[in-house]
Amino acid sequence: MKIVFMGTPDFAVACLQAMVEAPQCQIVAVVTQPDRPKGRGHRILMSAVKEYALQHELPVWQPIKVKNPDFQQKLAEAAPDLIVVAAFGQFLPKAILTLPKYGCINVHASLLPKYRGAAPLQYAILKGESVSGVTIMKMDIGMDTGDMLAKVEEPITAEMTMGELHDKLKIKGAKLLLETISGLEAGTVIAERQKEEEATYASLLTREMEKLDWKKAAQELHNQVRAFNPWPSSFTVLPDGKLLKVWECKVVADTRPQQQPGTIVEVNRQGLVVATGLGLLELTVVQPESKKRMSAAVFCNGHGLKVGDILGNEAK
């Protein structure tokens, strides 16, 4: 089967690799986002998908907009039987969706119709879900609204981070993709319509969402830290106005009287314990501004934080 693949980040690489290694898949082109500046130095970097494609001598196309008529003509001339999309980053117009014999399918990291949109992995953990997964769907003009072709589940354990969930789902998603492609060729795939009344959206993450709101319950904050690890990260503000990223924490069972949210109630060998709107949260791995990650205990020793200090004030 002649396939055009569209994807950008590491999650998509696993799908591309699986197809490259599968005899039934002929990758005629790889479409990914244009090279863009990243990091503090604003170095122009290629996407993870482009890196992999070049290593395997696959044709790489990087349209600024897939709606461009010249790009669509180029795509039509490639005459793919199927277009596979995984975290590509652009909406496909109807002209592309209807081009291949088998249409366009998307590998989406959630159990649709829950968590349509840009950040399904983060939202699944943020909302305290106990299970996530991958859905492969037939694409239409809506945002993740197409008919579902296949699903696979993955439990979310109590301490699992977004990064850990990502790594599990990219493997399961790639395996499910190959099974779906075989099913499409054999005519055995049965499409299932999504129930619109059950749909939820994982909208783009904002900077404000990264800040720890100590008025929330300890469990909510714990979920946030896990959901935003390794990206985009969670942070609080120290008494001196500097930012402190929080990478790992745990909910502490405690019966001591409730204190003002954000108050440090204990500094121990594991880290620092902070009062929240409901319960206590122990910070165990943190990262001060312009420093590497470190244990919260080491940070406290060098920074002089003490019981009674309050976290969360606005940065100066």
HELIX and SHEET records of a PDB file:
HELIX    1   1 ASP A   10  VAL A   20  1                                  11    
HELIX    2   2 ALA A   48  GLN A   55  1                                   8    
HELIX    3   3 PRO A   69  ALA A   78  1                                  10    
HELIX    4   4 LYS A   94  LEU A   97  1                                   4    
HELIX    5   5 PRO A  120  LEU A  126  1                                   7    
HELIX    6   6 MET A  162  ALA A  186  1                                  25    
HELIX    7   7 GLU A  196  GLU A  198  5                                   3    
HELIX    8   8 ARG A  207  GLU A  210  1                                   4    
HELIX    9   9 ALA A  218  ALA A  227  1                                  10    
HELIX   10  10 ALA A  296  HIS A  303  1                                   8    
SHEET    1   A 7 VAL A  60  TRP A  61  0                                        
SHEET    2   A 7 GLN A  26  VAL A  31  1                                        
SHEET    3   A 7 LYS A   2  GLY A   7  1                                        
SHEET    4   A 7 LEU A  82  ALA A  86  1                                        
SHEET    5   A 7 CYS A 104  HIS A 108  1                                        
SHEET    6   A 7 VAL A 131  LYS A 138 -1                                        
SHEET    7   A 7 MET A 148  PRO A 155 -1                                        
SHEET    1   B 2 ARG A  36  LYS A  38  0                                        
SHEET    2   B 2 ARG A  43  LEU A  45 -1                                        
SHEET    1   C 2 ARG A 116  GLY A 117  0                                        
SHEET    2   C 2 TYR A 201  ALA A 202  1                                        
SHEET    1   D 5 SER A 234  VAL A 237  0                                        
SHEET    2   D 5 LEU A 243  VAL A 252 -1                                        
SHEET    3   D 5 LEU A 280  PRO A 288 -1                                        
SHEET    4   D 5 LEU A 272  ALA A 275 -1                                        
SHEET    5   D 5 ILE A 264  VAL A 267 -1                                        
SHEET    1   E 4 SER A 234  VAL A 237  0                                        
SHEET    2   E 4 LEU A 243  VAL A 252 -1                                        
SHEET    3   E 4 LEU A 280  PRO A 288 -1                                        
SHEET    4   E 4 MET A 294  SER A 295 -1                                        
END                                                                             
